[in-house]
Amino acid sequence: MAVPAAASKSRGFLFGAAILSGLAEPIGASIGLFASNISPDLVPLFMAFAAGAMIFVSLHELVPMARRYGRLEFFGLGLLVSVAVYMMLIMLFPE
């Protein structure tokens, strides 16, 4: 969204696009809260969906970019650090 918006060079359009894209998060959060109040059993499914979406975005966007810039080792290092932090959090907060 940023490239076509920046090409327009219209401050009003850029401001409106930023507001519109920013509204997606609170609207999505409200829908998620409403759905989790209806059925709390769905919360783990929502979390799994969000985790899957983040993994997809990471692999789909970051790996090709790391290859393009020749920095795959930094991607791998970041992956290892994130797994280590996750494991540490599991040990600190087991439940």
C-alpha positions as CSV (number, residue, x, y, z in Angstrom):
1,M,0.0,0.0,0.0
2,A,2.9,2.4,0.7
3,V,4.4,2.5,-2.8
4,P,1.2,3.5,-4.6
5,A,0.3,5.9,-1.9
6,A,3.7,7.6,-1.8
7,A,3.6,7.9,-5.6
8,S,0.4,10.0,-5.4
9,K,2.1,12.7,-3.4
10,S,-1.2,13.9,-2.0
11,R,-1.1,14.5,1.8
12,G,-4.8,14.2,2.1
13,F,-4.8,10.8,0.4
14,L,-1.9,9.6,2.5
15,F,-3.5,10.7,5.7
16,G,-6.8,9.1,4.7
17,A,-5.1,5.9,3.7
18,A,-3.2,5.8,7.1
19,I,-6.4,6.3,9.0
20,L,-8.3,3.6,7.0
21,S,-5.5,1.1,7.4
22,G,-5.2,1.9,11.1
23,L,-8.9,1.2,11.6
24,A,-8.4,-2.4,10.6
25,E,-6.7,-3.3,13.9
26,P,-9.4,-2.0,16.4
27,I,-12.2,-3.4,14.2
28,G,-10.5,-6.8,14.1
29,A,-9.8,-6.7,17.8
30,S,-13.5,-5.9,18.5
31,I,-14.7,-8.7,16.3
32,G,-12.2,-11.1,18.1
33,L,-13.4,-9.9,21.5
34,F,-17.0,-10.3,20.5
35,A,-16.4,-13.8,19.1
36,S,-14.4,-14.9,22.2
37,N,-17.2,-13.8,24.5
38,I,-19.7,-15.8,22.5
39,S,-17.5,-19.0,22.6
40,P,-14.3,-18.9,24.7
41,D,-13.4,-22.3,23.2
42,L,-12.6,-20.5,20.0
43,V,-9.7,-18.4,21.5
44,P,-7.0,-21.1,21.0
45,L,-8.1,-21.4,17.3
46,F,-7.9,-17.6,16.9
47,M,-4.4,-17.6,18.4
48,A,-3.3,-20.5,16.2
49,F,-4.7,-18.6,13.1
50,A,-2.8,-15.4,14.1
51,A,0.4,-17.4,14.7
52,G,0.1,-19.1,11.3
53,A,-0.5,-15.8,9.6
54,M,2.6,-14.3,11.2
55,I,4.7,-17.3,10.3
56,F,3.5,-17.1,6.7
57,V,4.3,-13.4,6.5
58,S,7.7,-13.9,7.9
59,L,8.6,-16.7,5.5
60,H,6.9,-15.1,2.5
61,E,8.4,-11.6,3.0
62,L,11.5,-11.8,5.1
63,V,13.3,-14.9,3.6
64,P,13.3,-13.5,0.0
65,M,14.4,-10.1,1.3
66,A,17.2,-11.7,3.3
67,R,18.3,-13.6,0.2
68,R,18.2,-10.4,-1.9
69,Y,20.5,-8.6,0.5
70,G,22.6,-11.7,1.2
71,R,21.8,-11.7,4.9
72,L,20.3,-15.2,5.4
73,E,22.5,-15.7,8.4
74,F,20.8,-12.8,10.2
75,F,17.4,-14.3,9.5
76,G,18.6,-17.6,10.9
77,L,20.1,-15.9,13.9
78,G,16.8,-14.0,14.5
79,L,14.9,-17.2,14.2
80,L,17.1,-19.0,16.8
81,V,16.9,-16.1,19.2
82,S,13.1,-16.0,19.0
83,V,12.9,-19.7,19.7
84,A,15.3,-19.3,22.6
85,V,13.2,-16.5,24.0
86,Y,10.0,-18.5,23.6
87,M,11.6,-21.5,25.4
88,M,12.7,-19.2,28.2
89,L,9.2,-17.8,28.6
90,I,7.8,-21.3,28.7
91,M,10.2,-22.2,31.5
92,L,9.4,-19.0,33.4
93,F,5.6,-19.3,33.0
94,P,4.7,-22.9,32.6
95,E,1.0,-22.5,32.8
